[in-house]
């Protein structure tokens, strides 16, 4: 569970400043006379967790690529006091030309950003993450590595099809993964899940398993739900509708339940992503379109917790995870969970 910020991180009586790099896109949008930052839906909850960790420090500064938008897009806003050090923009890891051009301006931007930090928490592996590590060490900052999931499995699921671009991306991913493991021999590392942490624990530097969840003590159910399921069962799943989350399997699961026990099960899905229309189409093809309620992205907070509580069973079928945050949240709210054997 997320700790309350009553144990500040200090050295010699001085609270430390934290800088955090994680691969993802931020967007700057106007709000009246102010400027606010949006985070894309699949990135938003994780960044809220990072900011919650930052409450233990004197200040926290995010580091990342930034889009400038003339008006709010509807993506969730980050807190008004969020601080961001802007990096040059590129479309993504497969945007080789954009990434190469960004690197020409990257190092000066990182040098300036890390001048305002004492500790640098770097989520990777990623080419920019490696640059953040090297600049942090050059500036004699305390660098801590972080890994959220197995990068090769993640990129294999996202890099669909065949061809040279896919093979280059996977080869680059393997090289970056190897570099992060090599660095973890000497640098402290936080890893999501015990299973991945064991694979990193090969050097003198500490490896700390961690879990990512925004649940506070007051959100927890007093006890887990027990007893038989009701006559009409509501399944709930929460997460991005993207390839690595294996979304079509959820639809096939609902279709199989309908075949075995017609009319008993329905599914509520909170999430958005590139495969949303594929999910909708598959549901109609297998005859469960009327049993599937797609809520779209629901930002973390009371509304999302109510979606969890609406369900009788939580379902999670991701292909790759560190430790699925939504599974922890479902358990914390007392729901029984059915999940693939992934992460941990």
C-alpha positions as CSV (number, residue, x, y, z in Angstrom):
1,X,0.0,0.0,0.0
2,X,1.2,3.6,-0.5
3,X,2.8,4.9,2.6
4,X,1.9,8.3,4.0
5,X,4.7,10.9,3.6
6,X,5.6,11.0,7.3
7,X,9.1,9.6,6.8
8,X,11.1,12.1,4.7
9,X,14.2,11.0,2.9
10,X,17.1,13.0,4.5
11,X,20.9,13.0,4.5
12,X,22.6,15.0,7.3
13,X,19.3,16.6,8.1
14,X,18.6,17.8,4.5
15,X,15.7,16.5,2.6
16,X,16.8,15.1,-0.8
17,X,15.4,16.1,-4.2
18,X,14.2,13.4,-6.5
19,X,14.2,13.3,-10.3
20,X,12.4,10.4,-12.1
21,X,12.7,9.3,-15.7
22,X,10.1,6.9,-17.1
23,X,9.5,6.3,-20.8
24,X,6.1,7.8,-21.7
25,X,4.5,10.9,-23.2
26,X,3.4,14.0,-21.3
27,X,1.3,16.7,-22.8
28,X,1.2,20.4,-21.8
29,X,-2.2,22.0,-22.1
30,X,-3.7,25.4,-21.1
31,X,-6.1,25.6,-18.2
32,X,-7.2,29.2,-17.9
33,X,-4.0,31.3,-17.4
34,X,-2.1,28.2,-16.2
35,X,-0.3,25.4,-18.0
36,X,-1.1,21.8,-16.8
37,X,0.4,18.4,-17.8
38,X,-1.7,15.5,-19.1
39,X,-0.4,11.9,-19.1
40,X,-1.7,9.4,-21.6
41,X,-4.2,7.0,-20.0
42,X,-1.9,4.0,-19.7
43,X,0.8,6.1,-18.1
44,X,-1.3,8.2,-15.7
45,X,-1.7,5.8,-12.8
46,X,1.9,4.9,-12.7
47,X,3.0,8.5,-12.7
48,X,0.6,9.2,-9.8
49,X,2.4,6.4,-7.9
50,X,5.8,8.0,-8.7
51,X,4.5,11.4,-7.4
52,X,3.3,9.6,-4.3
53,X,6.8,8.3,-3.7
54,X,8.1,11.8,-4.4
55,X,6.1,13.1,-1.4
56,X,8.8,11.6,0.8
57,X,11.4,13.9,-0.8
58,X,11.8,17.7,-0.7
59,X,10.7,17.9,-4.3
60,X,10.1,15.5,-7.2
61,X,10.8,16.4,-10.8
62,X,9.6,14.2,-13.7
63,X,11.8,14.0,-16.8
64,X,10.2,13.1,-20.1
65,X,9.3,14.0,-23.6
66,X,6.6,16.5,-24.0
67,X,3.9,17.4,-26.5
68,X,2.4,20.9,-26.6
69,X,-1.3,20.9,-27.3
70,X,-3.5,24.1,-27.9
71,X,-6.3,22.7,-25.8
72,X,-7.0,19.9,-23.3
73,X,-7.4,16.6,-25.1
74,X,-9.5,14.8,-22.4
75,X,-6.6,12.7,-21.2
76,X,-6.2,12.8,-17.4
77,X,-4.5,15.8,-15.8
78,X,-1.6,15.4,-13.4
79,X,-1.7,17.4,-10.2
80,X,-1.3,21.1,-10.6
81,X,2.0,21.3,-8.8
82,X,3.7,18.6,-11.0
83,X,7.2,19.7,-12.2
84,X,8.5,18.4,-15.5
85,X,11.9,18.7,-17.1
86,X,11.3,18.6,-20.9
87,X,13.2,16.3,-23.2
88,X,13.2,16.5,-27.0
89,X,10.2,14.8,-28.5
90,X,10.3,11.6,-30.6
91,X,7.4,9.3,-31.5
92,X,8.7,6.1,-29.8
93,X,11.3,3.4,-29.7
94,X,10.6,2.4,-33.3
95,X,11.0,6.0,-34.5
96,X,14.7,5.5,-35.3
97,X,15.1,8.8,-37.1
98,X,13.2,10.9,-34.5
99,X,15.1,9.1,-31.6
100,X,18.4,9.8,-33.3
101,X,17.7,13.5,-33.8
102,X,16.4,13.8,-30.2
103,X,19.7,12.5,-28.9
104,X,21.5,15.5,-30.4
105,X,19.7,17.7,-27.9
106,X,19.2,15.2,-25.2
107,X,22.4,15.4,-23.2
108,X,22.4,19.1,-22.6
109,X,18.7,18.9,-21.4
110,X,19.6,16.0,-19.1
111,X,22.6,17.9,-17.7
112,X,20.4,20.8,-16.8
113,X,17.6,18.7,-15.3
114,X,19.8,16.6,-13.1
115,X,21.5,19.7,-11.7
116,X,18.3,20.1,-9.7
117,X,18.3,16.6,-8.2
118,X,20.1,14.6,-5.6
119,X,18.7,11.2,-6.4
120,X,17.8,10.0,-9.9
121,X,15.3,7.1,-10.3
122,X,15.6,5.7,-13.8
123,X,12.9,3.3,-15.2
124,X,14.2,1.3,-18.1
125,X,15.7,-0.3,-20.0
126,X,15.4,2.2,-22.8
127,X,18.0,4.2,-24.8
128,X,17.0,7.4,-23.1
129,X,17.1,5.7,-19.7
130,X,20.7,4.7,-20.4
131,X,21.6,8.3,-21.2
132,X,19.9,9.5,-18.0
133,X,22.0,6.9,-16.0
134,X,25.3,8.0,-17.7
135,X,24.6,11.8,-17.2
136,X,23.5,11.1,-13.6
137,X,26.8,9.3,-12.8
138,X,28.7,12.1,-14.6
139,X,27.0,14.6,-12.4
140,X,27.8,12.4,-9.3
141,X,24.1,12.0,-8.4
142,X,22.7,8.9,-6.6
143,X,21.4,6.8,-9.4
144,X,18.8,4.1,-8.8
145,X,17.6,1.8,-11.6
146,X,14.1,0.6,-11.9
147,X,12.5,-2.1,-14.0
148,X,8.7,-2.6,-14.3
149,X,8.4,-5.7,-16.5
150,X,10.3,-8.0,-18.8
151,X,11.2,-5.7,-21.7
152,X,11.7,-8.4,-24.4
153,X,8.3,-10.0,-23.8
154,X,6.8,-6.5,-23.7
155,X,8.3,-5.4,-27.0
156,X,7.7,-8.8,-28.7
157,X,4.0,-8.4,-27.9
158,X,3.9,-4.8,-29.3
159,X,6.1,-5.2,-32.3
160,X,3.6,-7.1,-34.4
161,X,4.4,-8.7,-37.8
162,X,7.8,-9.4,-39.3
163,X,10.5,-7.4,-41.1
164,X,13.7,-5.6,-40.4
165,X,12.3,-2.9,-38.2
166,X,10.8,-5.5,-35.8
167,X,14.0,-7.5,-35.6
168,X,16.1,-4.3,-35.0
169,X,13.7,-3.2,-32.2
170,X,14.0,-6.6,-30.5
171,X,17.8,-6.7,-30.9
172,X,18.0,-3.2,-29.4
173,X,15.7,-4.3,-26.6
174,X,17.9,-7.3,-25.7
175,X,21.0,-5.1,-25.8
176,X,19.4,-2.5,-23.5
177,X,18.2,-5.2,-21.1
178,X,21.7,-6.6,-20.9
179,X,23.2,-3.2,-20.2
180,X,20.7,-2.5,-17.4
181,X,21.5,-5.9,-15.8
182,X,25.2,-5.1,-16.0
183,X,24.6,-1.7,-14.4
184,X,22.6,-3.3,-11.7
185,X,25.7,-5.1,-10.5
186,X,27.0,-1.7,-9.2
187,X,23.9,0.5,-8.9
188,X,20.9,-0.1,-6.5
189,X,17.9,-1.3,-8.4
190,X,14.1,-1.4,-7.7
191,X,12.3,-4.2,-9.6
192,X,8.5,-4.8,-9.7
193,X,8.0,-8.3,-8.4
194,X,10.1,-10.9,-6.5
195,X,10.5,-13.1,-9.6
196,X,12.3,-10.4,-11.7
197,X,14.2,-9.2,-8.6
198,X,15.8,-12.6,-8.2
199,X,17.1,-12.4,-11.8
200,X,18.8,-9.1,-11.0
201,X,20.3,-10.0,-7.7
202,X,23.8,-11.0,-9.0
203,X,26.0,-8.2,-7.8
204,X,27.1,-6.2,-4.8
205,X,24.4,-3.5,-5.2
206,X,21.1,-4.0,-3.4
207,X,18.0,-5.1,-5.4
208,X,14.7,-4.1,-3.9
209,X,11.5,-5.8,-5.0
210,X,8.6,-3.4,-5.1
211,X,4.9,-3.3,-5.9
212,X,3.0,-0.4,-7.5
213,X,-0.4,0.5,-6.1
214,X,-2.2,3.7,-5.2
215,X,-4.4,2.1,-2.5
216,X,-4.3,3.9,0.8
217,X,-5.2,2.3,4.1
218,X,-8.6,3.9,4.1
219,X,-9.5,2.2,0.8
220,X,-9.0,-1.3,2.0
221,X,-11.9,-3.8,2.5
222,X,-12.3,-4.9,6.1
223,X,-12.2,-8.5,4.9
224,X,-12.2,-10.5,1.6
225,X,-15.5,-11.5,0.0
226,X,-16.4,-15.1,0.8
227,X,-19.3,-17.4,0.0
228,X,-20.9,-18.4,-3.3
229,X,-21.2,-16.2,-6.3
230,X,-24.5,-14.5,-6.9
231,X,-27.0,-15.8,-9.5
232,X,-25.9,-13.0,-11.9
233,X,-22.1,-12.5,-11.8
234,X,-20.3,-9.3,-12.8
235,X,-16.8,-9.8,-13.9
236,X,-14.5,-6.7,-13.9
237,X,-11.2,-6.1,-15.6
238,X,-9.2,-2.8,-15.5
239,X,-6.4,-2.0,-17.8
240,X,-5.1,-0.9,-21.2
241,X,-6.7,-2.5,-24.2
242,X,-3.3,-3.1,-25.9
243,X,-1.5,-6.2,-27.3
244,X,0.6,-7.0,-24.2
245,X,-2.6,-7.1,-22.1
246,X,-4.0,-9.9,-24.2
247,X,-7.4,-8.4,-24.4
248,X,-9.0,-10.8,-26.9
249,X,-8.6,-13.6,-24.4
250,X,-11.0,-11.8,-22.0
251,X,-13.6,-11.8,-24.7
252,X,-13.1,-15.5,-25.5
253,X,-13.3,-16.2,-21.7
254,X,-16.7,-14.4,-21.6
255,X,-17.9,-16.4,-24.6
256,X,-16.9,-19.7,-23.0
257,X,-18.7,-18.8,-19.8
258,X,-21.8,-17.9,-21.8
259,X,-21.6,-21.2,-23.6
260,X,-21.5,-23.1,-20.4
261,X,-23.9,-21.0,-18.3
262,X,-26.0,-18.9,-20.6
263,X,-27.1,-15.5,-19.2
264,X,-25.2,-15.7,-15.9
265,X,-22.0,-13.7,-16.6
266,X,-21.4,-10.1,-17.8
267,X,-18.1,-8.2,-18.0
268,X,-17.4,-4.5,-17.1
269,X,-14.1,-3.3,-18.6
270,X,-12.4,0.0,-17.6
271,X,-9.7,0.9,-20.0
272,X,-8.8,2.2,-23.4
273,X,-6.2,1.4,-26.0
274,X,-5.3,0.5,-29.6
275,X,-7.2,-2.7,-29.7
276,X,-10.5,-1.3,-28.3
277,X,-12.4,-1.7,-31.6
278,X,-10.9,-5.2,-32.1
279,X,-12.3,-6.2,-28.7
280,X,-15.7,-4.7,-29.6
281,X,-15.7,-6.6,-33.0
282,X,-14.6,-9.9,-31.5
283,X,-17.4,-9.6,-28.8
284,X,-20.0,-9.3,-31.5
285,X,-18.5,-12.1,-33.6
286,X,-18.7,-14.6,-30.7
287,X,-22.1,-13.4,-29.6
288,X,-21.3,-11.7,-26.3
289,X,-21.5,-8.0,-27.4
290,X,-24.5,-7.4,-25.2
291,X,-22.7,-8.9,-22.2
292,X,-19.7,-6.6,-22.5
293,X,-19.7,-3.1,-21.1
294,X,-16.7,-1.0,-22.2
295,X,-16.4,2.0,-19.9
296,X,-13.3,3.5,-21.5
297,X,-10.5,5.0,-19.5
298,X,-11.4,5.7,-15.9
299,X,-8.7,7.7,-13.9
300,X,-7.6,6.4,-10.6
301,X,-9.8,7.7,-7.8
302,X,-13.3,7.1,-6.3
303,X,-14.9,6.4,-9.7
304,X,-12.3,3.6,-10.5
305,X,-12.5,2.1,-7.0
306,X,-16.3,2.0,-7.5
307,X,-15.8,0.0,-10.7
308,X,-13.8,-2.6,-8.8
309,X,-16.4,-2.8,-6.0
310,X,-19.2,-3.2,-8.6
311,X,-17.7,-6.6,-9.6
312,X,-18.0,-10.0,-8.1
313,X,-14.8,-11.4,-9.6
314,X,-11.7,-9.5,-11.0
315,X,-10.1,-10.9,-14.2
316,X,-6.6,-10.2,-15.4
317,X,-4.9,-11.9,-18.4
318,X,-1.8,-9.9,-19.3
319,X,1.1,-11.4,-21.2
320,X,3.8,-9.5,-19.3
321,X,3.9,-7.7,-16.0
322,X,6.1,-7.0,-13.0
323,X,3.4,-7.3,-10.5
324,X,0.0,-6.3,-11.8
325,X,-1.1,-3.2,-9.9
326,X,-4.8,-3.9,-10.6
327,X,-4.6,-7.3,-9.1
328,X,-3.2,-5.9,-5.9
329,X,-6.0,-3.3,-5.9
330,X,-8.7,-5.9,-6.5
331,X,-7.3,-8.0,-3.6
332,X,-7.1,-4.9,-1.4
333,X,-10.8,-4.3,-2.1
334,X,-11.7,-7.8,-1.2
335,X,-12.4,-9.2,-4.7
336,X,-11.6,-12.8,-5.7
337,X,-9.1,-12.7,-8.6
338,X,-8.7,-14.9,-11.7
339,X,-5.4,-14.2,-13.5
340,X,-2.8,-15.6,-15.8
341,X,0.5,-16.7,-14.2
342,X,2.4,-13.5,-15.0
343,X,4.7,-11.3,-13.0
344,X,5.4,-11.7,-9.3
